Amino acid sequence: MTQTAKALLVDDRRENLMALEAILQGLPVQSVAVESGEAALKQLLVDDFAVILLDAQMPDMDGFETASHIKRRERTRHVPIIFLTAADKDAQLALRGYAVGAVDYLTKPFDPWVLRAKVSVFVELWVKTRQLAAQSDVVREREAQWRGLTDAVDEATALLRTDAPDARDRAVELLEQARWGNL
Amino acid sequence: MAKGDLSQKITVDAQGEILELKSTVNTMVDQLSSFADEVTRVAREVGTEGKLGGQAQVKGVSGTWRDLTENVNQLASTLTTQLRAIAQVSTSVTRGDLTQRIAVDAQGEVAELKDNINQMIVTLRETTKTNAEQGWLDSNLARIGGLLQGQRDLGEVCRMIMMEVTPLVDAQIGAFFLTDTSDGSMRLRLTASYGYVARGHEVTFGPGEGLVGQAALSRRTIRVSASPDGRLTVRSGLAATPPADLVVLPIVFEGELLGVIEFAGVAAFSTLHLTFLDRLVLTIGVAVNTIQANRRTEELLAQSQRLAHELQEQSAELQRTNAELEDKAQLLSEQKANIETQNREIELARLGLEDKAQQLTRASAYKSEFLANMSHELRTPLNSLLLLARLLVENSEQNLTPKQIEFARTIHGSGSDLLRLIDDILDLSKIEAGRMDVEPTEVQFTDIRCFVEQAFAPQAEEKGLGFEVQVAEELPPSLVTDAQRLQQILRNLLSNAMKFTDAGAVTLRIAPAPENAVYDVPALTNARQVIAFTVVDTGIGISDDKLSLIFEAFQQADGTTSRRYGGTGLGLSISRDLARLLGGSITVSSTSGEGSTFTLHVPDVLAPDAVVAPAPPSPARAGLPSSLLMPPPALPERPETPVTRRLEGVTVLIIDDDVRNVFALTSALELHGMTVLYSDNGADGVRLLAEHPEVDIVLMDAMMPDQDGYETTRQIRRNHRFADLPIVFLTAKAMPGDRESALAAGGSDYITKPVDLDELIELMASWVSGTRGEEIS
């Protein structure tokens, strides 16, 4: 479990990115800041993220389009997106955000602690998911191991049942091989 | 015998003398008896039986007897002659011949009788003549009257009278003059004539002119019993005889002169004829009058009928017109009502508008006031914020990490931006509220240059832009204007230029404006000299259709530009209004992509009264997109096909600069179990390929900036490890030559954008399995 959770911060204003990074400081999360929707998509092509903080209003590809692309990709569709926007009072935009799959929608200026809390929840979730995946990998591995051993035992038993002269040696070899692998 | 019986004869026979006597006496008795018979017969015939002409025939008598017989015969003859003469005349008279006279000689009573009878005959004759004349008169009058009856045409009547009457009165010339008052004065006009030769001209007489006129004037018949001169003649084909008698008769009816008739004859007119004429004239008068009256009546009738008809038509017309008028009136009243309603509505709307306008004015005033106050209130806390941020940036206690210092710097930067925005809003609201004052002072151009260079040279240097201020030599050393406002405008223009220019240079040129330039600002037109401050940049420029927009408050040439370059879009609006305050104007010319040139024209001397109130703010505001709810993204179902299974676990490298396309493609390919590596440029792609030998197939975008797909492919192929790596080209162009170029560059296959996913999957599957097949074998 060495991999740190990553948060993708998307905003066309560098100072906003700076602010977001500042807010997320201290959380067990690595911030990746990009200044456009296109850059965000590129990042998503090469990396996995625990959460995406997405500015709704950006030139060229805005937050909504970015989100719709993200949501269309199987690998990224479960990444939680928190929309951030300066345009308050416009319920339509919030609706749009939710419509494209945002898990949350915050209007600037937001309470940094709220954002922090939300991000930390998603990071934790991500970590848990990761752990779960790792554990299931372990379980799968154990199961494979166990099945191999069982198979070897079965095979060895079958060998021992035969009256072959070298049955005992081959059974031992089989069991040892199953236990320690091809050494 | 003696006793008178003469039939007795002596029958006694006697001889001799007695016989003789007896014979004599018997003869005597016979004679006497014959005589007596004759006388008695004649007396009885003539005297008693009336058979005249009887004569006693007694033969053989002589002497006294003879005388007596003769006397009796004489008596009978005289009586017979006289009676027969009387009877003959009487018979003639009885037969109507009154010309006879009893011419027989008679004496005594018979003569008296004869005279009486003769006198009686004369009297009878005269009476008969008078009666005949009267009868002629009456019958002719009646005939003419009958002829006149029923006549309607005056001319016809006149001709008829001439035709009938002239011969009737033994005249040879007749003329009929009718009174004609048609031309105002009374004239007697020859209407019909008999036997008269008018010498080719119209014969008319006025009252008193000639005998005709005289007769008309005096209303009396004039008779001339001898031709006074030889001019009037009765002409026949053979002879020309002067008339012996001439009569001129006026036709008068109830005192009114209707005409004059003139007759002339070669013989004198008889009294009867004259009387006839006199009486006839009355009849004619009545007839002519009747006809005239009739004609007048007819005329009047016709006229009245015509008038009645016209009246009827007019009445119909009138009725129709009336109906139309009524319709129109109704329509008009409706329209009037409509218009009144509309007027009321308009009035109401106007009142509403006035009300709204007042509200707007008030609201605008409130808004400006509010903005002015608010901006001021905002500045106050901002001051401390900026101050403290600045203090933190300085890190005087040296206890901040570099990150913290950067945060503080960001706080300061954002705060400064906010302050500028607030200042802008304050300025704009001040200008709009009319509370911006100008204070003209003398400003040195060198001061301007200093200020501008100080303010912008570092910024230009930072951005790597060239920056130059050119002050023309022919300028006076100074101008009179509000220095602060001028600086504000220049700052705005220059900071815009800096902001929108990424490479090149920004230049401020200060020079006198051309003499012949035309301005729409009076202060400039009236100025002695106009000074032009021209800011030239090599930035992104402004397209033509946006040029008019950029001066509006909160507008920039492009909504997206607003975010890319920041700013509120207030700068130019404020600058324009400030330029107006300085009595000048700002013009702009620009080419999109090549740069913009903003020119500020100000008069060299700002007269205080030249200040123009700024235009009211435009209500135009760039609205945010309204309902843009997008349908929730539909996730494609993961297709389970043999192809899918064949592609599972395959690693694909996509080299494409279009991230949208790549992302969509990646989504699809990942659904097929593929692992996607991505690079947005050729160089990175090659590097990525070197790092990831597990790449089974490459999707290559043909068109990329810097290093295109062909070049990248060639680079990849140069490495022998990738000699057989399938490289599929993606290109938006479907030109025939593209496939060849792709294959020539080393591409394995070729597919056009927009990519048909099934086609791509199939294509990739065939290439991947082919590769695998080779590996397996």
Contacts between the chains, C-beta under 8 A, distances in Angstrom:
chain1	res1	chain2	res2	distance
A	12	B	563	5.6
A	12	B	564	7.2
A	13	B	566	7.7
A	15	B	410	4.8
A	15	B	413	6.3
A	15	B	414	5.4
A	18	B	406	6.8
A	18	B	407	6.6
A	18	B	410	4.8
A	19	B	410	7.0
A	22	B	403	8.0
A	22	B	407	5.3
A	25	B	403	7.9
A	38	B	659	4.4
A	38	B	660	7.6
A	41	B	659	4.6
A	41	B	660	7.3
A	41	B	662	7.5
A	41	B	663	4.7
A	42	B	659	5.5
A	42	B	678	7.0
A	42	B	680	6.1
A	44	B	663	7.4
A	45	B	659	7.9
A	45	B	662	6.6
A	45	B	663	6.8
A	45	B	666	5.9
A	45	B	676	6.9
A	45	B	678	4.0
A	46	B	677	7.9
A	46	B	678	6.1
A	57	B	563	6.5
A	58	B	563	6.4
A	59	B	560	3.8
A	59	B	561	7.3
A	59	B	563	4.6
A	59	B	564	4.7
A	60	B	560	6.4
A	61	B	660	7.4
A	64	B	628	7.4
A	64	B	630	6.8
A	68	B	630	6.4
A	68	B	633	5.2
A	69	B	660	6.6
A	69	B	663	4.9
A	69	B	664	7.1
A	71	B	632	8.0
A	71	B	633	4.5
A	71	B	635	8.0
A	72	B	633	4.8
A	72	B	635	6.8
A	72	B	663	7.9
A	72	B	664	6.9
A	72	B	667	5.3
A	73	B	663	6.4
A	73	B	666	6.3
A	73	B	667	3.6
A	73	B	670	6.8
A	74	B	635	7.1
A	74	B	638	7.7
A	74	B	667	6.3
A	74	B	670	5.6
A	74	B	671	5.6
A	75	B	666	7.9
A	75	B	667	7.6
A	75	B	670	5.2
A	77	B	635	6.9
A	87	B	624	6.5
A	90	B	624	6.5
A	92	B	626	6.4
A	92	B	627	6.0
A	92	B	628	7.1
A	92	B	629	7.5
A	93	B	624	7.7
A	95	B	629	6.1
A	96	B	628	5.6
A	96	B	629	5.8
A	96	B	630	6.7
A	99	B	629	5.3
A	99	B	630	5.8
A	99	B	631	7.7
A	99	B	632	6.1
A	100	B	630	5.9
A	100	B	632	7.4
A	100	B	633	6.9
A	101	B	632	7.1
A	101	B	633	6.9
